[in-house]
Amino acid sequence: MSDCQTIAYSIEDRRYLSITDRCTLACEFCPKTQGKMKVHDFDLTIDHRPEAREIISAIGDISEYSWIVFCGFGEPTLRLKTLLEVASYVKQQGGRVRVNTDGLANLVHKRNVLPEMAECIDALSVSLNAQNEKVYNRHCAPALEHSWQAMLDFLQLAPASIADVTATAINGLEGVDIAACRQLAEDRGVKFRQRQLDVVG
């Protein structure tokens, strides 16, 4: 194990947790896909997938942060058990938890995991990324069939379990219709946030 791997990093008053480098998407706009492993000045290269106790130790004083955010250059819900264990600890310490996700957890785990997440997660930010499956597949290159529809279904189900849900899409990606993405989010009862191409963190 390396002593220099970045598990937790801070941007403004938020503490971000990088718990995996795996993802079922290979988004062309992701720095990792482009061979870049940095967010701001933080190198998120992973040489091992940290266990819950290691992640908890890396967080530091939870009271110093407005949010503890599961993010990084991998999909945190692929390590659902570890994510929930760490998130439960953060909640016990009075912290607020957000998960930045591709919205494919139900597809991957073959069940609705949102009720489990609701016990220890306050907010979800879901990468909608496109207004239709063709544009989504073009930019996100999903490894799993039906990822686009699975992500939409996740967005549809999410508000029943978690009150604070936001869908995001990136302005500047060719063929992405931001207004149509916003409508998809609103139709599913979730908020929408426009991100900007090449701006990370």
Beta strands, then each sheet from edge to edge (+ up, - down):
strand 1: 8-11
strand 2: 14-17
strand 3: 38-39
strand 4: 42-43
strand 5: 67-70
strand 6: 97-101
strand 7: 123-127
strand 8: 164-171
strand 9: 191-196
sheet 1: 1+ 2- 5- 6- 7- 8- 9-
sheet 2: 3+ 4-
end
